[in-house]
Amino acid sequence: MKEHDLLWAMMPEGMDKYFEIEGFEKDELHFRIILVEKNTVPEDLPDVYSGKKIVNTVLNSVFIEDFPIRGRKGELLLRRRSWKFDGIDALYSRKLDLCFPGIRIGKEFASFLKAMD
């Protein structure tokens, strides 16, 4: 099994559809997996963006706390992509439901904690 296959096996289902593995970092306290959003324009664009030329993309970092990994704080660093379209002032980002509403942990981890209650 390749290193990146193991990292994908630890990710929430479907993440590989939208992200690529950029790498991982490990120190005494943290285990961080770094993912970058693929530069593929969403198929379900609102009509206002249809037929418009992309003039720029921007990457913003989002941290998600996740399950501890081997005694270290597990983190996902997502480098989320936004697209700038010609003639439109606002940036467009893909809508992804990665976190449980109101908290900063992954949905699967939130479900696990809820089941422990």
C-alpha positions in Angstrom: 0.0 0.0 0.0 1.3 3.4 -0.9 1.7 6.2 1.6 -1.0 8.3 0.0 -3.4 5.4 0.0 -3.1 5.2 3.7 -3.7 8.9 4.1 -6.9 8.7 2.0 -8.0 5.7 4.1 -8.0 8.1 7.1 -10.0 10.8 5.3 -13.8 11.3 5.4 -15.5 9.5 2.5 -15.5 11.5 -0.8 -12.6 13.8 0.0 -10.6 12.5 -2.8 -13.2 13.7 -5.3 -12.4 17.3 -4.4 -8.8 17.3 -2.9 -5.3 16.1 -3.7 -2.8 15.2 -1.0 -0.1 17.9 -0.7 1.7 16.2 2.2 1.7 15.8 5.9 3.6 17.1 8.9 4.3 15.4 12.2 5.9 16.7 15.4 5.7 15.9 19.1 2.2 17.4 19.4 0.5 17.3 16.0 -0.1 15.1 13.0 -1.4 17.3 10.2 -2.5 16.1 6.7 -2.4 18.8 4.1 -4.9 18.7 1.2 -5.3 21.2 -1.7 -8.6 21.5 -3.5 -8.5 20.4 -7.1 -8.6 23.2 -9.7 -11.8 21.9 -11.3 -14.7 24.3 -11.6 -17.8 22.9 -9.9 -20.4 21.5 -12.3 -23.3 23.0 -10.4 -22.3 26.6 -10.9 -25.1 29.2 -10.5 -26.4 30.6 -13.8 -24.7 34.0 -13.1 -21.3 32.3 -13.6 -22.2 30.2 -16.7 -20.2 31.0 -19.7 -17.9 33.4 -17.8 -14.1 33.2 -18.1 -12.1 32.4 -15.0 -9.6 35.1 -14.4 -8.0 34.0 -11.1 -8.0 31.4 -8.4 -7.2 32.0 -4.7 -6.3 29.4 -2.1 -7.3 29.9 1.5 -6.3 27.6 4.4 -8.9 26.0 6.7 -7.9 23.9 9.8 -10.2 21.1 10.9 -9.4 19.3 14.2 -10.0 15.6 13.9 -9.3 12.3 15.7 -6.1 12.0 17.6 -3.4 10.1 15.7 -0.9 8.1 17.7 -1.1 10.4 20.7 -0.9 13.5 18.6 -3.6 16.1 17.8 -5.0 15.2 14.4 -5.5 18.0 12.0 -6.6 18.5 8.4 -5.2 21.6 6.7 -7.4 22.2 3.7 -6.3 24.6 1.1 -9.7 25.7 -0.3 -10.0 27.2 -3.7 -12.1 30.1 -4.8 -12.5 31.2 -8.4 -12.7 34.8 -9.8 -14.9 35.1 -12.9 -14.7 37.8 -15.5 -17.2 40.6 -14.8 -18.2 39.4 -11.3 -16.8 41.0 -8.2 -17.4 38.1 -5.7 -15.3 35.0 -5.6 -17.0 31.6 -5.9 -16.2 28.6 -3.7 -17.4 25.1 -3.9 -19.9 24.3 -1.2 -18.6 21.4 0.9 -20.1 20.2 4.2 -17.0 19.2 6.0 -17.6 20.3 9.6 -20.4 19.5 12.0 -22.6 22.7 12.3 -21.4 25.1 15.0 -18.1 23.3 15.8 -14.6 23.0 14.4 -14.3 19.2 14.1 -15.1 16.8 11.3 -18.6 15.4 11.0 -17.4 11.9 11.6 -15.6 12.8 14.8 -18.6 14.8 16.0 -20.8 11.7 15.4 -18.3 9.5 17.3 -18.4 11.9 20.3 -22.2 12.1 20.2 -22.4 8.3 20.3 -20.2 8.3 23.4 -22.6 10.5 25.3 
